[in-house]
């Protein structure tokens, strides 16, 4: 299919999707349905990645992150969480970023260990943050857990040096 025809198909699908969202919004209400927009944007990025022949892996990071943020926000709009709980649930955002970096690492077929390291570090920040804000870990953990990030940095640095030496 030529690029011109493919563009028309995408415009058609976008109008259909927007029309469906607007109909659902009239039925359910905007105050509950608005997180669909980051989800739709994220899915569009992921579809773009697939259409690119799985070559533009950067689309996976944005697509995964936006989709997960939208899903998390639905938890608030549908009443699973209260907005006041955001002071406790904020570590979900670095956790989502870590998952998005992990998805990027997988889309790159494991070519960049730095991406994996950043993803792991963000997920650790999210998990530790949730454990503290939910009361599973004491607040004294904040004094010591950054050492884990330093350790991850040392491991990444050593791994990078070994990779450089192997190439020479």
C-alpha positions in Angstrom: 0.0 0.0 0.0 1.4 3.4 -0.9 2.2 6.0 1.7 -0.7 8.3 0.4 -3.3 5.5 0.8 -1.8 4.5 4.2 -2.1 8.2 5.4 -5.8 8.3 4.4 -6.4 5.0 6.2 -4.8 6.5 9.4 -6.9 9.6 9.1 -10.0 7.5 8.8 -9.1 5.4 11.8 -8.3 8.6 13.8 -11.8 10.0 13.0 -13.5 6.8 13.9 -11.6 6.5 17.2 -12.3 10.2 18.1 -16.0 9.8 17.3 -16.2 6.7 19.5 -14.4 8.5 22.3 -16.8 11.5 22.0 -19.8 9.2 22.1 -18.5 7.4 25.2 -17.7 10.7 26.9 -21.3 11.8 26.4 -22.5 8.5 28.0 -20.0 8.2 30.9 -18.8 11.8 31.3 -15.6 13.7 30.6 -14.6 13.7 34.2 -14.1 9.9 34.0 -13.1 9.3 30.4 -10.3 11.9 29.9 -7.4 9.5 30.6 -8.3 7.8 27.3 -6.3 10.5 25.5 -2.8 9.6 26.8 -3.8 5.9 26.2 -4.8 6.6 22.6 -1.6 8.7 22.1 0.5 5.9 23.5 -1.2 3.2 21.4 -0.7 5.5 18.3 3.1 5.6 19.1 3.2 1.8 19.5 1.3 1.3 16.2 3.7 3.7 14.6 6.6 1.5 15.8 5.0 -1.5 14.3 4.3 0.3 11.0 8.0 1.5 10.9 8.9 -2.2 10.6 9.9 -2.3 14.3 12.8 0.1 13.5 12.0 3.3 15.3 12.4 2.0 18.9 12.1 5.4 20.5 8.4 5.2 19.8 8.1 2.3 22.2 9.3 4.4 25.1 6.8 7.2 24.6 4.0 4.7 23.7 4.5 2.6 26.7 4.8 5.5 29.1 1.8 7.3 27.8 -0.4 4.2 27.8 0.6 3.3 31.4 0.1 6.9 32.7 -3.4 6.9 31.1 -4.2 3.5 32.7 -3.0 4.7 36.1 -5.1 7.9 35.8 -8.2 5.8 35.1 -7.7 4.4 38.6 -8.5 7.9 39.9 -11.3 8.8 37.5 -13.1 5.5 38.1 -12.8 5.7 41.8 -10.2 3.0 42.6 -8.0 5.7 44.1 -8.8 9.1 45.6 -6.9 12.1 44.3 -5.6 12.8 47.8 -3.8 9.4 47.6 -1.4 10.9 45.0 0.9 11.9 47.9 1.2 8.1 48.5 1.1 6.8 45.0 3.4 9.3 43.3 6.2 6.6 43.0 4.1 5.0 40.3 5.4 7.6 37.9 9.1 6.6 38.2 8.0 3.0 38.1 6.1 3.7 34.8 9.2 5.4 33.4 11.3 2.4 34.4 8.9 0.0 32.6 9.0 2.3 29.5 12.8 2.1 29.5 12.7 -1.6 29.9 10.3 -1.8 26.9 12.7 0.4 24.9 15.6 -1.9 25.9 13.6 -4.9 24.6 12.7 -3.0 21.4 16.4 -2.3 20.8 16.9 -6.0 21.2 19.2 -5.5 24.2 21.8 -3.4 22.3 22.1 -0.6 25.0 22.8 -1.8 28.5 22.6 1.9 29.6 18.9 1.9 28.8 18.4 -1.2 30.9 20.3 0.4 33.8 18.2 3.6 33.7 15.1 1.5 33.6 16.1 -0.7 36.5 17.1 2.4 38.5 13.8 4.1 37.8 11.9 1.0 38.8 13.9 0.7 42.0 13.1 4.3 42.8 9.4 3.6 42.2 9.3 0.4 44.2 11.3 1.8 47.2 9.2 5.0 47.1 6.0 3.0 47.1 7.3 0.8 49.9 8.1 3.9 52.0 4.9 5.8 51.2 2.7 2.8 51.9 4.5 2.1 55.2 6.3 -1.2 54.3 9.7 0.5 54.9 10.6 3.0 57.5 11.5 6.6 56.5 15.1 5.9 57.5 15.4 4.0 54.2 15.7 7.4 52.4 19.1 7.8 54.1 20.5 4.6 52.7 18.7 3.4 49.6 20.6 5.9 47.3 23.6 3.7 47.9 21.8 1.1 45.8 21.7 3.6 42.9 25.5 4.2 43.4 26.1 0.5 43.2 24.0 0.3 40.0 26.1 3.1 38.6 29.3 1.3 39.4 28.0 -1.9 37.8 27.0 0.1 34.7 30.4 1.9 34.6 32.3 -1.4 34.9 30.1 -3.0 32.3 30.6 -0.2 29.9 34.4 -0.2 30.4 34.5 -4.0 29.7 32.4 -3.5 26.5 34.8 -0.8 25.3 37.8 -3.0 26.0 36.3 -6.0 24.2 35.7 -3.9 21.1 39.4 -2.9 20.9 
